[in-house]
Amino acid sequence: MTMDLNVLYFAHVRERTGLARETLQLDAGSTVADVVRAVVVRHPEVEPLLPSVRFALNGEPLAFSREAACDAA
């Protein structure tokens, strides 16, 4: 089963991708780390920005590191 995830881009990430938003299809139960990987695959130019990028799920800020994934479901 898959889910549609609306990803919003702001500031430098928006400038690099040229997009304000896009919809990604991911497996149900995907984590924030999975979403980040999917974005970097589609937009490798954003990878250098990741240390300064903030993440939110349904408007709630999330802690994120490459080692610790947060449940996005």
WOQUIBEL-V849321 format. One record per backbone hydrogen bond with DSSP energy under -1.0 kcal/mol. NH is the residue of the N-H (numbers start at 1). CO is the residue of the C=O. If there is no record, write none. Layout:
NH | CO
NH | CO
This chain:
3 | 26
5 | 24
7 | 22
9 | 20
13 | 10
14 | 10
15 | 11
16 | 12
17 | 13
18 | 14
22 | 7
24 | 5
26 | 3
28 | 1
30 | 27
32 | 70
35 | 31
36 | 32
37 | 33
38 | 34
39 | 35
40 | 36
41 | 37
42 | 38
43 | 39
46 | 43
47 | 44
49 | 46
50 | 47
52 | 49
53 | 50
57 | 60
60 | 57
62 | 55
65 | 68
72 | 30
